[in-house]
Amino acid sequence: MKTFAGIPAEYAGADRAKVTLIPVAYDGTSTWGKGADKGPEAFLDAAENMELYDIETGTEVYKQGIFLHETLEGFTTPDAMVEKVYAKVKDQYNRGKLVSLVGGEHSISIGAIRATAHYFGDVTVVQIDAHADLRDTYEGTPYNHACALYEAQQTTNLIQVGIRSMDKLEAQRVDPERMFYAHELESDEFWMDKAIDLMGEKVYITIDLDAFDPSLVPATGTPEPGGLLWYETLYFLQRIITEKTMVGFDIVELCPTGDSGSAASSFLAAKLYYKILSYHFNQE
């Protein structure tokens, strides 16, 4: 039985675990760097080399139970992928789990966010990303990775953080009150307060790894210069999780290439995942 990070089987059973991790090996619509379908495998391999004691919280969060769901893969169309992710996420919410996903390109978040909105009703989506992803359709489908947050903008309270790339049409769709551009963060010491004040109680977090500076995460589909750094991102996540109720999250767009930068990117993704869980359960 394969488990997340090689944790003992007693903490990895579907019934006992408080957390479900759903890997989604999908790269059907990416337009530049390919390989996001290999992201879940690289993420899981890196996690097996991670220490399970978190220094900051003084906890071993795996003891809360993390169930590694079978990988979702083999999709023939973007529509089929979105429908499958939606069904699996909704099922896990019905089972009372904290649902998490690892991708996979960012379009996997469409089904996950749709299921979250349908299950919880009023929900805030916090998008940490380099790209706005607000196209209504791209290359013939509304389920392209460039459209990943368009539906969420229509159906949820969407807050976008770290954005530094978009086209002109997307710029016209932006809600300026809920947009925190990367180039503005450095000069605004209160941006986290402002973002959190806009959030409702229930929050879903979607993290595209290209939100980070490429010096930290080079192995991503569309790296953009001028990204977020490790500790500022962790502090923001900790504040969200402490001050609000996180109901689910995903980490997407890990594109392993097999070099040293790929290993570092994969390990950062695994560590980020574990830090989010450590913050979440440290509140109990």
N, C-alpha and C positions, 0 to 999 in steps of 0.2 A: 504493500500500500504506500504510494507516494504521498507525502505530506508537505505542507508549506514549511520551508526552511528545515526540513528534516525533524520537525517536532515529534515527540512521542505520540503514538497512535491514540493513547488515552485522551489526548487533547485535540484530536483531529476528526472525531466522529461527527457525522451530520446531525445527530440528535443532541449531543452534548454541547457542541460549539455554539458560541454566541455570534460568531462571525462566519459569513460565507464569502469565499474568494472565487470569483468566476473568471477564468482566463478566456479571452476571446481572440483567437488567432485569425485575424482578418485584415487584409490589405487590398481590398477590391477596388478602391477609388483613388488611391494616393497618386499624386501627379509629378513628384520629383523623386525624392529618396524612397526607394522600395525596401521592404523587409520588415514592416511592422507586424506581419503575421508571425515572424520569428520572435517578437518581443516577449510574449508570455514565457516561452521556454528559457530565454536568456534571463529574464527576471527571476524565475524559479531556481535556475542554476545558481545565480548570484546569491539568492536568499539562503542557500545551504551553506554559504561561507560567512554568514553574518552572525555576530554574537547576539544572543537572545536576551541578555540583560541590558536594559536601557538605563544609562547613567543618569540622565536628566531627571527621569521620573522615579528611579530606583525600583523599577518593576520588571517582571518577566511576563509581558502581556500575552504571550502564547498560551498561558495557563487559563485564559478566559475561553479558549477553544477557537481554533480557526479551521474550518472545513474547506478543503480544496476540492471544489467542484470539478467535474470532468471538463476538459477544454471544449469550448464551442468552436467548431471549424467546419470546413467543407461547404461553405455557402455558395450557391450558384448565382445569386443576385443580391444587390444591396437591400432590396425589400425583404428578402428571406432572412438576411442577417438581423435587420431591425426587429422583425417579428419574433425571431427566436430569442434574442436578448430580452425583449420586452416580456415574453412569457416566463423566462427563467428568473428574471429579477422579481417580477410580480409574485411568482411562486415562493421565492425566498422571503419576501416581505410577509406573505401570508403565514409563513412558518415562524415569524417573530425574529428574524435574523437581522443583524447589521450587514447590509449588502455592500460588497466591494468588487470592483472589476479591474482587470489589467488587460491592456490591449497590446497590439491591435491599433489600428488607426482611429482617429477621433470620432468617426461616424458610429462607432459602437455605443457612444454615449447617448445617441438619439433614443434608442429603445429603452435604455436604462432610465433616462430622465422622464420619458413618457410614463413608464411604469411607476416611478416615484411620485409624479404629479397625480396620477390616477389613484394611487394608494393613499397618499397623505393629504391630498387636496392642496391647500395653500402651502407652497414650498418656495424657498429661495434657492436659486442655483448660483453658486459662485464659480465662475470660470477663471482659472489661472492659466494664461495662454499668451503666446506671442501674436496670434492671429485672431481677428474678430469672429471668423467662421459664421458670418451672417448672410451669406448668399442664400436665396430661396431655392435655387436649383443650380447645378453645375455639371457640365458634361452629361446632360440628359437625365439627371436624377436629383430629387431633393434629399437623397441619403448619401451624398458625397461628403467627404471629410471637410470640404470647404463650407458645408451647410450645417455643421454639427450643432450649432446653437441657435439656428434660425427658429426652429419650432419652440425651443425653450423660451425665447424672447416673447413669443406670442402667448405662451401658456403658464409661465412662471415669472417670478421676480428675479430677473437675470442681472447679476452684477459681474462686470468684466474687469479683470486685473492683469496688468503686465502687457497689454496689447501694444504692439508696435508695427503692425502690418495689416493693411486692408485695401480694398479697392474703393473707388469713388462711390459706387452704389451702396456698399456697406457703410461708408461714412455717413450717408444720408439716413441710414436706419439706426444709427447709434443713439442711445439715450444718454446725453452728456452727463446727467446727474449720476448715472450708474456705470460710467466708464472711467476707469483709472489707468490712463496711458502710462507706459513705462517711463517715457521721458519726463513725466510730471512728478513721479514718485519721489525722486531725490530732493526736490525743492519743497515738498509738502510733508512736514513732519507729522501731520495729523491725518494722513490719507487712510490709515487703518481704522481710526476712530470713525471717520466719515463712512467708510465702506460698511463697517459693522452696524452702524446706526441705521443703514438702509435695509438690513436683513430682517426677515421675519424670524420666528422662533425655530422653525424646521428648515434645515439647510442640507442641500446636496452639493458636494464639491467635485468638480471635474478638473483634473490637472493634466494639461498637455505638457509633456516634458520640454517642449521647445520654449516654454515660459522661462526656463532657466537660461542663463548665459551659456553660449556654446562652449566656453572654456570648461564648464562643469558637465554639460551633456552634449557632446558632439554627435552622438549616435541617435539622431532624431531625423524625421523625414524632411523638415524644412527649417533648419537652424537660422535664427535671426540674431544679429549682434545686439548687445545692449540689454541683456536679459537680467532676470532676478538672480539673487545670490542665495546661498543655502540658509544661513541663519535668519535673514529677514523673512524668507518664505516660511521657515518653521515657526517663527514668532507669530506671523499672521495666522497660520493654521492653528496654532495653539490658542490664540485669542478667540477665533471662531468657535472652536470646539469647546472652550471653557465657557464662553458667554452665550452660545446658542446650543441647539440640539442637532447634531449631525446625524442624519438618517441613512446616509449612504455616500459613497465616493468612488471615483475611478481615477486611474493613472494610465495615460495613453501615449501613443506615438514613440515608443521605444523601438528603434530600428537598428538592431545589432549588426555590426559589420565584421566582427572577428578580430579586430585590432585592440590595442590597449585602451583606446578611447571608448570602444564599445564595452569593455569590461567595466570601466569606471562608470559609464552611463547606466549600465545594468545594475551595478551595486548601489548607485545613488537611488535608482527607482525602488529597489528592494528596501533600502534603509528608510526612504521616505514613507513607504507603505507602513513599515513597522512603527515609525515615529507617530504617524497619524493614529494608529491603534493605541499606542502607549498614551498619547494625550487623551484620547477618548475614554479609556477605561480608568485612567488616573483620577477622573472626576467622581467615580463611584465611591 
